[in-house]
Amino acid sequence: MTNHWKALADLAPTLVYQRGSAVYWQGDTADRLYYLQKGRVKIYMTSENGAEKTLRIQKAGGVFGEAAFFDGRPRVSSARVLEKSEIVAVSREALTAHIQKHPEFAFTLMQALSETVRLLSAQVDSMAFLQADRRIARFLSETAREGESHLFCTDEELGARVGASRVTVNRTLQKFARQGWIRTGYREIQVLCPSELEDFSFS
């Protein structure tokens, strides 16, 4: 799918965002689809009392901001740059013209939307039915199976992704490390045994 996304780089100028910069805010009008050429972007929601829930970390080579872009409603999430990033902001008009020339691109967009729905559904299921340590185990095992066995994040960032406190995350990671399932370092986690983590998440 990445090769399809590269075509978006020709539809708009590449913008450079510094670490900590906001790409868009929850509640903004959704008039752009974003292609991340380089860097990482956190997609998250904010509650009325200011608490954050990370939905996903977008890596280079993919798109974000696609859901609200198509239904025309205000954005339900915010996007913040985690490191210096290069982003292409594609307008609805430019994307429509591209699809008219390349109808097969519409299927690529449908795949992206379905993956987003699957991700959010899995998060809802996890939050509703799993204890915090099981949620952490499932997140780590699924991330490893998707090819990311080496994660770079703080306990607080991981907690925001799975709906757990920093203290709970720290305690759980120590437990997993003692089991030999992971190896931890400063702001990093290496998944060693995804199968054991997966089994634990379903126990």
C-alpha positions in Angstrom: 0.0 0.0 0.0 2.9 2.3 0.7 3.7 2.6 -3.1 0.1 3.9 -3.6 0.6 6.5 -0.9 3.7 7.8 -2.5 1.6 9.2 -5.3 0.2 11.7 -2.9 3.5 13.5 -2.6 2.9 14.9 -6.1 -0.4 16.4 -5.1 0.8 19.1 -2.7 3.9 20.7 -1.2 5.8 18.8 1.5 5.6 20.6 4.9 8.2 20.2 7.6 6.9 20.0 11.2 9.2 20.2 14.2 8.8 17.9 17.2 5.8 18.8 19.4 4.0 20.7 16.6 0.3 20.1 16.1 -0.9 19.1 12.7 -4.6 19.5 13.6 -6.8 19.6 16.6 -9.8 17.7 17.8 -12.8 19.7 16.6 -11.1 21.3 13.5 -12.7 21.2 10.1 -11.3 18.2 8.2 -10.3 19.6 4.9 -7.0 17.8 4.4 -5.7 14.2 4.2 -2.1 13.8 5.4 0.6 11.6 4.0 3.6 11.1 6.3 6.8 11.0 4.3 9.2 11.0 7.2 8.9 11.0 11.0 6.2 9.9 13.5 2.9 11.4 14.4 0.7 10.7 17.5 -3.1 10.5 16.9 -5.0 11.0 20.1 -8.2 12.1 21.7 -8.7 14.5 24.6 -11.4 14.3 27.2 -13.2 17.3 28.7 -10.9 17.2 31.8 -7.8 17.2 29.6 -6.9 13.4 29.8 -5.4 12.1 26.6 -6.0 8.7 24.9 -3.5 7.7 22.2 -5.3 6.0 19.3 -2.2 5.1 17.3 1.3 6.2 16.3 1.5 6.8 12.6 4.8 5.9 11.0 6.4 7.2 7.8 4.9 5.8 4.6 1.2 6.0 5.7 -1.7 8.4 5.9 -3.7 9.9 8.8 -6.7 12.1 9.2 -8.6 10.1 6.7 -11.9 9.3 8.5 -13.2 12.8 9.1 -11.8 13.9 5.8 -14.5 11.8 4.0 -17.5 12.4 6.2 -17.0 16.2 6.4 -17.5 16.3 10.1 -15.2 18.0 12.7 -12.2 15.9 13.6 -12.6 13.6 16.6 -8.9 13.4 17.3 -5.8 15.5 17.3 -2.4 14.9 15.6 0.9 15.9 17.1 4.4 15.4 15.7 6.7 13.2 17.9 9.9 14.0 15.9 10.8 16.2 13.0 8.5 15.1 10.2 7.8 15.7 6.5 4.1 15.8 5.8 2.1 16.3 2.6 -1.4 17.8 3.2 -3.7 16.9 0.4 -6.9 18.8 -0.3 -10.2 17.2 -1.1 -10.2 18.7 -4.5 -6.7 17.4 -5.3 -7.5 13.9 -4.0 -10.8 13.8 -6.0 -9.0 14.7 -9.2 -6.4 12.0 -8.5 -9.1 9.4 -8.0 -10.8 10.4 -11.2 -7.5 9.7 -13.0 -6.7 6.6 -11.0 -9.9 4.9 -9.9 -8.0 2.1 -8.3 -6.7 4.5 -5.7 -10.2 4.5 -4.1 -9.7 0.9 -3.1 -6.5 1.9 -1.3 -8.4 4.5 0.7 -11.0 1.9 1.6 -8.3 -0.4 2.9 -7.0 2.4 5.1 -10.4 3.2 6.5 -11.1 -0.5 7.2 -7.8 -0.8 9.0 -8.7 2.2 11.1 -12.0 0.7 12.0 -10.4 -2.6 12.9 -7.9 -0.9 15.1 -10.4 1.1 17.0 -12.7 -1.9 17.4 -9.8 -3.9 18.9 -9.1 -1.0 21.3 -12.7 -0.8 22.5 -12.8 -4.5 23.0 -9.5 -4.4 25.0 -10.6 -1.5 27.2 -14.0 -3.0 27.9 -12.9 -6.6 28.8 -9.2 -6.8 29.6 -7.4 -5.9 32.8 -4.5 -3.4 32.4 -1.7 -6.0 32.3 -3.6 -8.0 29.7 -4.1 -4.9 27.6 -0.4 -4.1 27.8 0.5 -7.7 26.8 -1.9 -7.7 23.9 -0.6 -4.4 22.6 3.0 -5.5 22.8 2.3 -8.9 21.1 0.2 -7.3 18.3 2.8 -4.6 17.7 5.6 -7.2 17.5 3.6 -9.3 15.0 3.1 -6.3 12.8 6.9 -6.0 12.6 7.7 -3.6 15.4 9.4 -5.7 18.0 11.5 -2.7 19.2 9.4 0.1 20.6 10.6 3.6 21.6 8.2 5.2 24.1 7.9 6.2 27.7 5.8 4.4 30.3 3.4 7.4 30.2 3.1 7.2 26.4 2.4 3.4 26.5 -0.1 4.0 29.2 -1.9 6.5 27.1 -2.2 3.9 24.3 -3.6 1.2 26.5 -5.6 3.2 29.0 -3.3 2.5 32.0 -1.4 4.7 34.5 2.3 5.2 34.3 2.8 3.3 37.6 0.8 0.3 36.3 2.7 0.2 33.1 6.0 0.4 34.9 5.1 -2.4 37.3 3.7 -4.6 34.4 6.8 -4.1 32.2 9.0 -5.1 35.2 6.9 -8.3 35.6 7.2 -9.1 31.9 10.9 -8.5 31.9 11.4 -10.9 34.8 9.5 -13.5 32.8 11.9 -13.0 30.0 9.2 -11.9 27.6 10.6 -8.4 27.0 13.8 -6.4 27.6 13.5 -2.8 28.7 15.8 0.2 28.5 15.6 4.0 28.6 12.5 4.9 26.7 12.5 1.5 24.8 11.0 -1.9 25.0 12.2 -4.9 23.0 9.6 -7.7 22.6 11.4 -11.1 22.9 8.4 -13.5 23.2 5.3 -12.3 21.5 3.6 -15.7 21.7 3.9 -15.7 25.5 2.6 -12.2 25.7 -0.4 -13.2 23.5 -1.1 -16.2 25.6 -1.0 -14.2 28.8 -3.4 -11.6 27.3 -6.0 -14.3 26.7 -5.5 -16.0 30.1 
